Amino acid sequence: MAEHTYRVLVRGRFADLTPDQRTSLQEHLKGFDFLRSGGFSEEGALTFDEKLDFFSYRVILSAEDRPDDAGLRRATTALDALGVDFKGLRATVTDMDEMKINRPKRLA
């Protein structure tokens, strides 16, 4: 199987956040520019809002197989780095090499 480029979107929920964890996550939100830093990238981007309920992790991966597992591992690593618990992780994968691009037709 050839290596493809994938966009992996991992979604989940924060679980049992302590007041200290909530404060830490609120601090993380300050100065965060979703439009510049919240999109798909090779480094990965963890995004959430001030409600601190749901989060998403977006990453671009190159892999031969199982990009969903790789995306889940990367999201878990990012969440562990923040020191928070989570639940309900699920990954959605888009194969960028298989996407059909509809180009506009030229006017004659």
C-alpha positions as a Markdown table, in Angstrom:
| # | Residue | x | y | z |
|---|---|---|---|---|
| 1 | Met | 0.0 | 0.0 | 0.0 |
| 2 | Ala | 1.4 | 3.4 | -1.0 |
| 3 | Glu | 1.8 | 6.2 | 1.6 |
| 4 | His | -1.0 | 8.8 | 1.5 |
| 5 | Thr | -1.6 | 12.1 | 3.2 |
| 6 | Tyr | -4.5 | 12.3 | 5.6 |
| 7 | Arg | -6.3 | 14.9 | 7.6 |
| 8 | Val | -7.3 | 13.4 | 10.9 |
| 9 | Leu | -9.9 | 15.1 | 13.1 |
| 10 | Val | -10.1 | 13.6 | 16.7 |
| 11 | Arg | -13.0 | 14.7 | 18.9 |
| 12 | Gly | -13.6 | 14.0 | 22.5 |
| 13 | Arg | -14.7 | 15.4 | 25.9 |
| 14 | Phe | -12.8 | 16.6 | 28.9 |
| 15 | Ala | -13.5 | 14.4 | 32.0 |
| 16 | Asp | -13.5 | 15.3 | 35.7 |
| 17 | Leu | -11.6 | 18.5 | 35.4 |
| 18 | Thr | -10.3 | 19.9 | 38.7 |
| 19 | Pro | -10.5 | 23.7 | 39.4 |
| 20 | Asp | -6.7 | 23.9 | 38.8 |
| 21 | Gln | -7.0 | 22.1 | 35.4 |
| 22 | Arg | -9.9 | 24.4 | 34.4 |
| 23 | Thr | -7.8 | 27.5 | 35.3 |
| 24 | Ser | -4.8 | 26.1 | 33.4 |
| 25 | Leu | -7.0 | 25.4 | 30.3 |
| 26 | Gln | -8.5 | 28.9 | 30.5 |
| 27 | Glu | -5.0 | 30.4 | 30.6 |
| 28 | His | -4.2 | 28.3 | 27.5 |
| 29 | Leu | -7.1 | 29.9 | 25.7 |
| 30 | Lys | -5.8 | 33.5 | 26.3 |
| 31 | Gly | -4.1 | 34.8 | 23.2 |
| 32 | Phe | -5.0 | 31.6 | 21.1 |
| 33 | Asp | -5.9 | 32.6 | 17.6 |
| 34 | Phe | -8.1 | 29.9 | 16.2 |
| 35 | Leu | -7.9 | 31.2 | 12.6 |
| 36 | Arg | -4.1 | 31.1 | 12.6 |
| 37 | Ser | -3.4 | 28.1 | 15.0 |
| 38 | Gly | -6.5 | 26.0 | 15.0 |
| 39 | Gly | -6.4 | 24.4 | 11.5 |
| 40 | Phe | -4.9 | 21.2 | 10.2 |
| 41 | Ser | -1.1 | 21.1 | 10.4 |
| 42 | Glu | 1.7 | 18.5 | 10.7 |
| 43 | Glu | 2.4 | 19.6 | 14.2 |
| 44 | Gly | -1.3 | 19.1 | 15.2 |
| 45 | Ala | -3.6 | 21.6 | 16.9 |
| 46 | Leu | -5.7 | 21.1 | 20.0 |
| 47 | Thr | -8.8 | 23.4 | 20.1 |
| 48 | Phe | -11.5 | 23.9 | 22.7 |
| 49 | Asp | -13.7 | 26.7 | 23.9 |
| 50 | Glu | -14.3 | 28.4 | 27.3 |
| 51 | Lys | -17.0 | 25.9 | 28.3 |
| 52 | Leu | -14.2 | 23.3 | 28.6 |
| 53 | Asp | -16.5 | 20.4 | 27.6 |
| 54 | Phe | -15.6 | 19.3 | 24.1 |
| 55 | Phe | -12.3 | 19.5 | 22.3 |
| 56 | Ser | -10.9 | 18.7 | 18.8 |
| 57 | Tyr | -7.4 | 17.8 | 17.6 |
| 58 | Arg | -6.5 | 18.4 | 14.0 |
| 59 | Val | -3.4 | 16.9 | 12.3 |
| 60 | Ile | -2.1 | 16.1 | 8.9 |
| 61 | Leu | -0.4 | 12.7 | 8.7 |
| 62 | Ser | 1.5 | 10.8 | 6.1 |
| 63 | Ala | 1.0 | 7.1 | 6.6 |
| 64 | Glu | 0.6 | 3.7 | 4.8 |
| 65 | Asp | -2.1 | 2.4 | 7.0 |
| 66 | Arg | -4.2 | 3.1 | 10.2 |
| 67 | Pro | -4.0 | 6.9 | 10.2 |
| 68 | Asp | -6.9 | 7.0 | 12.7 |
| 69 | Asp | -4.8 | 5.2 | 15.3 |
| 70 | Ala | -1.9 | 7.5 | 14.7 |
| 71 | Gly | -4.2 | 10.5 | 15.0 |
| 72 | Leu | -5.6 | 9.1 | 18.3 |
| 73 | Arg | -2.1 | 8.6 | 19.7 |
| 74 | Arg | -1.1 | 12.2 | 18.8 |
| 75 | Ala | -4.2 | 13.6 | 20.4 |
| 76 | Thr | -3.6 | 11.6 | 23.5 |
| 77 | Thr | -0.1 | 12.8 | 23.7 |
| 78 | Ala | -1.2 | 16.5 | 23.4 |
| 79 | Leu | -3.9 | 16.0 | 26.1 |
| 80 | Asp | -1.5 | 14.2 | 28.4 |
| 81 | Ala | 0.9 | 17.2 | 28.0 |
| 82 | Leu | -1.8 | 19.4 | 29.4 |
| 83 | Gly | -2.4 | 17.0 | 32.3 |
| 84 | Val | -6.1 | 16.5 | 31.7 |
| 85 | Asp | -8.4 | 13.5 | 31.6 |
| 86 | Phe | -10.6 | 12.9 | 28.6 |
| 87 | Lys | -13.2 | 10.4 | 27.3 |
| 88 | Gly | -15.0 | 9.5 | 24.1 |
| 89 | Leu | -12.1 | 9.9 | 21.6 |
| 90 | Arg | -13.1 | 9.2 | 18.0 |
| 91 | Ala | -11.3 | 10.0 | 14.8 |
| 92 | Thr | -12.5 | 11.0 | 11.4 |
| 93 | Val | -10.0 | 10.5 | 8.5 |
| 94 | Thr | -10.0 | 12.2 | 5.1 |
| 95 | Asp | -7.6 | 10.8 | 2.5 |
| 96 | Met | -6.3 | 14.0 | 0.7 |
| 97 | Asp | -4.9 | 12.0 | -2.2 |
| 98 | Glu | -8.3 | 10.5 | -3.0 |
| 99 | Met | -10.3 | 13.8 | -2.8 |
| 100 | Lys | -12.0 | 14.8 | -6.0 |
| 101 | Ile | -11.5 | 18.5 | -6.8 |
| 102 | Asn | -14.3 | 20.1 | -8.7 |
| 103 | Arg | -12.8 | 22.9 | -10.8 |
| 104 | Pro | -15.1 | 25.6 | -12.2 |
| 105 | Lys | -15.9 | 25.3 | -15.9 |
| 106 | Arg | -14.6 | 28.1 | -18.1 |
| 107 | Leu | -17.0 | 30.3 | -19.9 |
| 108 | Ala | -16.6 | 30.1 | -23.7 |
